[in-house]
Every structure is written in C-alpha cells, then in structure tokens.
Amino acid sequence: MAGASDAWTVVETRFDPAMAKAYEGLFTLGSGYLHVRGSLEEHLPDQPQNVEYERRAGNVTSEEFRNVLAQWGTYVPGVFARHPTLNNQMVNLPWPLRLGLAVDGERLSATSSRLLEWRRELSLRAAVLRRKVLWETESGAMVTVNFERFVSAMRPGVIAQRMTVEAAREIEAEVTAGIDADVRTNGCWHFGEVSCGVAGEPPQDLRVCVVTDGGDKVEMRSRVRSAAPGNWEFNAEADSRRRSCGQRLWVRVAPGVPLSVEKVTTVSTSRDAGREGAGDAGRAGGGGYDELLVEHRRVWEERWARSDVEIEGDPESQLAARIAIFHLLRAHVPGDPRVAIDAKGYAGEAYWGRYFWDTEMYLLPFYLYSNPDAARTLAAFRVHTLEGAKRNAARYGYPGARYAWESDASGDECCPNWQYADHEVHVTADVAYGLAHYAAASGDSAFLQGPAAEVLVETARYWMERITFEDRVRRTRPRLLGVMGPDEYKPITNDNAYTNGLVAESLRLAAEHGQAVVGVTASERAAWRRTADGLSVLRGSDGVLVMQCEGFDGFADPEFDRLWIDRDRTFAAQVSQERLYRGKCLKQADVLMLMAIFPDKFTDEEVRRAWDYYLPYTTHDSSLSAGAHCLVACRLGLDDQAWAFWRRGSRQDLPEADGGEGGAAEGIHIAGAGAVWMMIGLGFGGLRTALQSEELTLTPRLPKAWTGVRFPLVWKGQALRVEIAHGRTVISNRSERELVVSVRGVRRAIAPAKEEVFA
C-alpha cells in the first residue's frame, strides 16, 4: 500500500496470486509507441503463454475471462491482425523482458520460493517499476534481488532493465535472459514467420524477428551486459515447440560484491522505418541503464509539469488522480495520427486494441486542457480514418461516412456484436463533436476549415440518409429509429435523447463549416440546419422529464431487489441479456450524459427531474458511469453524491490495498482515467469547456475532504494555473497575453505573469 507521505508511488507489499494480473495491468509501462504489462521478469511457472483457445465476444459487462495468473503483453499501437472470430485485433508481440535467476540450482519463483520480503513499486513520477525480494534458498543462502525497468520516453522503442543480486555468503548464480515469441493474442497465433538467434559483432545481441499475419514486421534486439567474469552461452529455438532466443551466465557471487546485470532491448516495426532508437541494442543503450534513465526521467518531469493535479488533505484521492494521469500520459502516442488510444490503454487485450467513443467524450478533455498538441493527434486520427468511415457507411448501404463503434487503425468496423455495430451509431456524431471541441479549446479556428470539414460534411450526408422523415418529400418530422444510446441495455430504440442531441449538433456543425468543402451547396447546408432543428428530444407527460427514448416508461421494472443478488458484481452478470433489453435498467448515464455535455440546453429543474428518475434505474455496470454522474451531481449541488461517485470512479484500477477494486487485470480503464481528470477539472473545479463558454469560466465546488487542489490548464493557447481552496480561488496567468477569467460570476482580466485572487 502507498504510504500517506508518498502519493507518487504504488506499492505491492506481498505477492498474491489472485491479484497478480491486476498488478500486471496497473504496472504497465509505456512510451506511447511501445507498451509492456507489468509481468514478472522471471515469469511464473506453469503459466504458459501459448495456449490456443476460442474467445467469442459476449456482453461486454458480463464476459468472464480465462482464469490465469499471468498474462504477458507487449503492444505497439497500430499493429493489428485478423482474429478468426473477433475481426481485427491488436497483436500481442514477443515478450522481451525475460531475466531470470537461479541460485545453487534453485530458480527464483514468486509462487514456490521462500520469500521473506517482497516489495514492488511503480514510481509514477519517474515511470520506473522496481522490485525487491529477500530470498532464503533451499541451500540456506540469504539473497537480495533487485529488479528495475522502464520504457524510455526519450527513445520510444527502448526498454531498459537491471537486476542486482547480493548474497550473505558466496553463491553460484545462473542468470538467464531472453526474448519469447511463443505468445498468443486472445488465444490466436498471429506470427506467419519467426526467426530467432543472435546478431551483430561481439558483444552480440539476441534477436527475434516476426512477421504478423497482418503484414507487419517486428524486430526485437536485446543486449545483456555485466561486469561479472564469465562467458555468456547463447541459445535459439524457433521450432514448433518453442520460439525463443536466450543466453545464460554462470557466475560466483561473493558476499558484499553485488552482481549487476543490465538488459537493453530495442523494438522496431515496419510501421516505423528509420525511427530513432531502432536497430542495434548496444548503440541504443548508449552508456547503459543509468544514462538512459537520466534522459527518460527528464521527459517525465516535463510531462508532469504540464499535467499534474495536486490534491491537499486526501492522500488516497491524490494517488488515484496521479495513477489516472500517469496512464493517460503513457498511453498517448506522440505525433502519430494513425492511431488513437485503445479502450484498455494498451495494457491488455480485452477490447482488442480498438478505439471507441471514449476518444472524444472521455479522453480528449484531459489532453485539450493540458497538452493541445497531444489532443490534435486524437482529432487527426478521425480525419485520417475518414476513408474507413466511408467504407463502413457503404457496407450498410449509405452515402457519406459512418464511424465504427469499434475501430481499428484503418477506421473499419471490427465490433463482432451486431447490437453495437449496427445500432450504436452515436459514435459518428461524437466524432464531429470531438473535432469541434478540439478547434474551440485549442484556438485553432482553421482546423474545421481544412480536412476536418470533410468529416463534418460526409457524416452529415450519412445522417440525412440514416434519419427517417415522416414526410420524405418535404423532409419534415425527422426521427432516428433503431438506435442504441450510451445505455447499451436498450439495443433498438427510437429517438434516443443522447443520439438525437449529438446528431443535431453534428448537422449544425456541418452546416456552419461545410462551405469549405467543394461540392457542398447552400441548399444542402440549409437542409442540415432544418433537420437539426427538427430532431426532437422527447419529454414525458409532465413536460419536464427528458425521455431516454420513445416508450422508455413502458419498459419492465428491473426488479433489482429480487434479481441483483450480489451488488459487488455487475447486474448484467446475474441476469440474462433478454432481461436487460426489456427492463427499465441503465448501464450508465444516457440522458444525464447529454445534460453534462450541453448544460445550457437544460434547466436545473429538468436536470434534477432526470436525476431523480434515472438514477434509481442505473446499474453503473460501465466504468464510465461514475464520471458522468459526478459531473451532474456537481452541477446540482449534490455534494455527498458527487463525492461518492468520485470515490467509485477514481478507484476502479487501484489495488484493493489502497481501497480500490483491483480492476486492471485485463487492462486499464483508460476512459475512466480520463473521467478522473474530468471529475476534478470540470466537476469539482467547475470548468466550463470551450464549447460551453468563450471565456475561461469556473464555478469551483471543492469536496469537503479536500483542503485544496491545484492544476495547470491551457485555455485556447494560453497557459495558466488554477488553485482552489474553500472560499478562495487563485488564477495565475502564465502566458504572454492578457487572460479574461470569470470565477463564480466575477469577471476579471489578468495581465501576463500575474495572478488574481477570487473570494
């Protein structure tokens, strides 16, 4: 458990097999370009990674995964291949971190060795994973082993490892190092070619090269170095039984004379020819582990300087916030619009490495208001994949562009479940909203006049065919039939409020910016405006309640008291899908999500009526639900409920020892991590987004448990810092231009390099 004085470190103080995968996911390291799960260097015995099995997608909130203790994961965003039942998925690449130890013939093992001490810690500040074990061997030796590793932020394809061994008496040590290519992705073998061996002039590198059945070539090279005397023995196997290469060193370790072994691995792919850091592991390693660490830490210091959130008075919340931000910083691929951020944050393969609506609605805000350059790559990804969206529309028989519910790097639909693929079409409108949000928040007014304008136009053309007009000649009374909103427990409904609201906004954006696209006529833009104005958000009989969809009030009572027996498990895991689809139960915020996005379109009375009506029916089975509810609770002044949703949403991936749910076994809830920042900045900080306000506007509502919160922001290109305490807010202008700010209705202009205090 993390100590109260250190909210920069996540600590595991004992090895618990039941939590091993959860820590693997939580301890994932990455450079954006390359990500590796926090699996042990020496691996766990009897946990083969080459098991072939058939995985079929089920209900995403109730699917049970294979019961294994360890799951290797090495991912390069954009490397996809075809799964026989699940469509394109991100490929789990060869495992490059093998670094084992045997003493007097006994191998170090987390499950079978006598370990008197175990401490594994992730330094969030430095992005370094460390482990220390005190091992009493069967021969009676007391051995201390320290492991360290990081994925270089300066050299994105480089992994650096170090193992140090100390003994109280002289021991005979055997060190093994290697790269293992005999791995599967969701039970599927994706390597059409594998070659293993050594390369280069002495000292030689271990080398594994694979060609995926998706056509990508991936090469890994490792160089292992030690000052200890002795010769390394190389071995390589690439037959049908085992596909790996490795080396061994036998050495005597004297008491008081530590044995240090360093391993530097480079990863390069055919997607990145000529990328700095690719190729020979010795050259990439430079002066060794320490030198690589210095430059790596420097990059992370810069990252934290522009994104850290400091919370006073609540160490648990501070740790939760930094864990979320750490993974948001790690998962983003700098400068590469060919990929976005997959739903598991490149820390697992549960969601196949695909991109969802999470990108626009939960991930984008963090980057928009901390690092707009990073946000631009996410927006540019949707522009880059427009052709894929056009293919999706054509596949369904529509003109224009229809964005995939589950997109691969090409933008093609990969979702194997018809309910989501066919009906959860709001993602196409979410994309348009995200492009507009980027343009407004970054101050890049030209963005929507360039290639992004074509996205707005082509999605509008899709909507005009997808919408049903009761009078098709005059195109009046537009309706969206057969759709699924964010509440995925209502699969085929009419006039879903969230979908209608976002589609109307998408059409207005296309009408406003469509003139930048050749071939768009004034009459076409006028039709988009009329249709947007005609798409209705349905109301209940009282005229106040916003209906989630047509006929929602006629669905069956979900009977939670009778059917939801174990409240520690999702509702979906305890009832049939048929009950979910006919019952008045919600997976997550739907109407309330719409109200969080467009707060000015709904009165406080309407929001409170929706809150009172829908909250009792909401299961929060989705990891996204808590964040949206926290935002709405802050608006309504429901402080206790906002706090409860903060605690729920911010602790999903935390270890159980830190009051969390240990939910990272299959990967990080990366959209939930984005929601953590949103709850702080947009919820408790009261920041109105750039789509909601032209000027920087805040209405802070600090939780009682916090004495203060501080965070940097970028507002339309201007850097600033926000400091909030109870009854006091300080805004520091760190830009070179005057900054106009409104805090609780008090409007002031702040000169460059000055600050203003708001009571």
Phi, psi and omega in degrees: 000143180290137178287152184297335183272356183226094179265024176249002190226133173256125189238134172250119187259356173204154178272118178242110182307326181293337182252006186300314181291326179297319177288327175303314179293314182296325183269018176299135175248154179191162179247007192092301178292324189221139181222139177226134177292161184276043178288157184289146180298323183268356179064162178263137178293154177061031176231070183296145181254009182247024181284127177264132181207168180255118174254129175241138184289134175241200174299125190293344180262000181228001181295135176256133184263165182303138181273085177236159183271338184218142178221104175298152176203118174229118189229134169246113181307134179100346178272100183243156173208166188275125172269144186296335181237348189245005182070200185293134178222155176293137186271133171281114187273172178309148183270116189260005192259008184300122178207096187248171183215137170233141179235123181052038176087355180257130181274140175293130181212132179293335184261338184239342180282155176275102183253114182277339179214141178217123176215116175238132184220139174258116173277109179291325182296317185259352183057049179233136177254125181235152176215140176230129176232142171252118192242123172260110185283167178297335179276000177093003180282142174258114188237130174255126181238128176243131175244143172220150174198156173205158172256119191298127175281336179278321179241088196301341180261013187248133174245130178244134179228153173213138174235131178238132183238128175231145182224150180282340174221169181295137181227159172260115184249141172241119179256132177237141179219149181184181176231131184244121181257359183273068183235159179238158175242113185048042176081006186246138177271122188245008184255112178285330178225142176221129171230136183230145177168207178239157184214156175086174176277155178304137357288135189271159178260146162289143183219129171233131178232130178232151170241120183283161176285001170267357176096003179271138174260131181232129178238135174236135175230134178236136172242127181251132184227145175203145177279354182292144178290150178130162182254142176276137176257122181266148171213150180215135178225133178219037180267190184288342182273323186207138182234094184200167168222150183198178177210158182229150174224126173259131183208147175268131180252116181276151178298137179079002179236092185296146171264123179243131179233128178246143178226124178241125183241137172248143178237127176224153180225167178292346175286344191226047179301131178082003180295138180300136179099348179280161174100223189296128184291329179294314179295318180296328181289342179055233181277000178116189187304310185297318180293319176297323181294321181300311182289326177297314180296325181298319179295317181292327175299318178294320180297314181292328181299329182258005184218350186293139173251123181256121181247128180258139173094357184210086182301326180295315178294324179299314179296317181299318180296318182288326175299315180299313182293321178305312183288329174295319178293319182292320191282337182289136180263105187297132171066019183235095181283002178283347181222161173243220178237122184286166190293343177251016174059035180053038179236010180176171187243020181301320180256021167065017178073022186262169186247132186243189174294346176309324185306309184279319193269338183235330182269317187304318183304318180303312182288323180302320188256009173231325183207083184302332177297321176293321179298325183298323180294326178291318176294319182294333177302319181291326175293317182298328184259020179301321180298322175297320178296325176293321178296320179298316179298314181297323180299328178268001178086025182243154170281176174075212187229132179234109184286148185288142172294318175236103186262141167268191184291344179268350183089002181280149179291127181239358184295125182275351181263120185298326184303313183283313183300318185279326195241342182273063188279353182299342179302327180295321176286327177299321179299313179299317178301316180297320178297318179293323179296317178300313182299318182288315186286327182276342186079010181273079185294337181282346185301316183279359175262353180262218182301334179296332178298326179294324176299314180300317181293312184292326176289324177297320179295324174296313184298322183295336175269327181287330179288141174263125177258127180296327170246099188289334180289310181272352182053056177246164183053063179290142179219150174249108184257149174066050181238163176240125178273189177304329172285097186283005177270004172236093194283325186223090183236168181251138176052053172299130187300314181298312183296314179300318181296317180287324179293319178300318178295322179297318179293321178296320178297318179295321179295324182286322188249358186292341181295344179285350183257130180298133176098350179277127183261162178296323180292324178296315179296322178296323178294323178296319180295314181299318181294318178301317180291334183273341179292120188261150168256111189292150179240157175282183184295337179277354180076358183250317183289123173280122182278136180299323179197173177298127175077015182301322183291351178265357177290161184288151173297133184287347178054052181302318184299327182271324190257333182268080190285315183252104184284355174277352177243158181296153175297321182297335180281354186239356177227167179285158177297329178300320178293321178299319188282337180255355184264158179275058180239146181243140175284324184197179180300135178235285173301317181294329175295318176301318181290330176290326181283319182240069186297330184282350180272357183224139179282163176301323179297318180293320180294316181294323178297317179295320179301310183295328184279313189272331184302316180297339180266357188267126182274339186057033177296334179275143176293347181272346191293319185298319183298312180297319180293325177298317180299316181291321178298322177297318179299319184277356182075022179271076190298317182295321181286324176300318180295318179298319179288327174300311182298318180294313185285331185273351187245014185298322184257357179292152174297154178299330180296337179256023178080014182262187183258355180059041189268016186265013185303319181261009180129168182282140170282081191290327175293326174296325175296318175298322178294329176301313178295321180297320179298323179286305187285309184274331181273282183291327177282339177069025180287126171275137182290168180291344173275345180259343183205137176289323182256156177297120186226129179227142170230083187295147176215081188287135175299150180299328184286346180257138173269343178185161175214141180226138177202149175278155175220156167239120181242108179049047176089355180256127179275141178207174178226137181248131175232120184239129170230173179293116178083007183207132177228133179240128177245122178253124179273111181255018179254181181259009178234159176297142182238123178265127186228143172237122178237118182052039177085355178266120186253129179217155173258129182251124180290159178304140178062021178241169178227157177232140178255127178248127180282000000 
